Amino acid sequence: MTEAEFNQIWIPRIGAQAAAQLRRSGNLILLVMPMVFACGIALGALDGLTATFTLVFWILAVVVSLLVFGVWLYSRIVLARALSQWFGRKLSWFTLPRLSPASFDRWCRRRQLQPPGSAAPPVVSAAQPAAVHDIGAGPR
C-alpha cells in the first residue's frame, strides 16, 4: 500500500497525527519475523558450541524480544493518546482494536466515536419510546 493510499484510508478516520503513528508502528511489526529467522539460524549455528555461549545468546534474544515488545507497546500508547486527542475522549491503548478499516469502524460505532466535523448519528436512549407507525390507522 502506498503512503497516499494509506493516508486516504486513515487520515479521515483518525487524523494525521494518529495516522503517522500507525504507519510507524506498522513498520515496527515488520521486525518480528526477521528476528525469529535470525534466532533460528543462530540456534543452528550455535548447536555445537559451549553452553555458556548459547546461554548468552538466548539471554540476548530474550532482551531484544522484550525491547521490541516494549517499543510496540509504547507505540500503542502514543497511538491511543493521538486518538484521544482526535476524538476528544480518553481512549486506552489496551482497548484499541486491530487496525483494519472495517474493524476500526465497528469499534468506533460501538463506542459512538465520530471524527471531528462529521455528523453524529442519532442516539436513542432507553427512556425514549420508539416511534410507532401504524400504516392501517388513519384519521377517523
N, C-alpha and C positions, 0 to 999 in steps of 0.2 A: 504494500500500500504506500503510495506516495505521501509526502507531507501535506500536499494540497488536499488530497482525498481525506486524510486523517483529520485535518483542520475543518473540512467541510462537514464531517460527521460529528466531531466532538465539540468544537467551539460553540455552536448554538446550544448544545446541551449543558456544558459545564464551564464555559468561559475560557478565555485564552490562557490564564494563569494555570488552571487545573489541567487543561489540555497539554500544556508544555510539561507539566509534572508527570502526567500519564505517559507521554511519549518517552520521557527519561526513564521512568520505572519499567516501561515495556522493554526498553533496551537492556535493562539490568537482568531481566529474567533470561535473556539470551546467554548469560554467562554460566548458567547452571549445567546445561548439557556438556559443553566443553570441559567443565570442571570434573564431571562424572567420568568422561572418557579419559581424561588425564590421570585421574586416580586409578582407573582400571589398568591403564598402560603401565603406570608406575608400579602397581602391585605386581604385575607380571615381571617387570624388570628387577624388582627387589626380592623376588622369591627366594633366591639362594643366599642373600646377604645376612648379616648378623641381626639378631633380634632387636638390639638397641637401635640400629639404623632404621629398621622397619617401624619400630615404636615411635621414633621421632617423626618419621614420615606421616604416620597416621594421626599423630597429635597435630601436626601442621595442617593436615587435610581437614580435621575437625575444626580447627581455629579458622581456617579460610571459609569453611561452610558456615560457621556461626557469623563471621563478618558479612558474608553475602546475605544471610538471612537478616542480620541487623540493618544493613543498608536498605534491603527491600522493605522491612518493617518501617523504617524511618520515612521511606518514600510514600508509604501508605498514610502515615500520619500527616505528612506535608500535603498530600492529595486531599485528605479529609479536611484540613484547615482551609485549603483553597475552595473546596466545595461548600464549606460552611459560609465562607465569605460570599460566594456566588449566590447561594440560596437564601442567605440572611438568617440561617438557623444553624444551631450547633449540630454537627454530624460527627460521629465517632468512626475511627479507622476500622474497627472490627465489624461494623455493620455494613460496610461498603460491599456491593455485590461484585460478581465477576463483571468486568467492564467490557461487555459487548453491548452494542446499541440496544438490542431487544431486551436483554436482562436489566440494563440500566433504566430503560423507560418503564418497565414493570415496577422496578424498585421505587422510582420517583412517583408513580401513580399510587402505590401502596402508602407512601409517606406524604402524599399530597404536596409534592415539591414541584414548583413551577419556576422555570428560568425567568430572570428579570425581563419585564416587558411583554411576557406572554399572558394571554387571558387565562385567569384561574378558572378551573371547572366549577360548576355549581356544587356546593356542598349541602347535602340534605341531612339535617340532624335527625336523630331518632325521635325527638319531640315533635317534629313536624309530620303531620299525616300526609301520606301520599295522595296526590290528586286522583280523584276517581272520575273517569269519563264513561258515562253510560250512554252509549250511542242510541239505544232504543228509547230513552227518555227524552222527550222534547217538551216544549212549553205546553201547558194544558189550558 
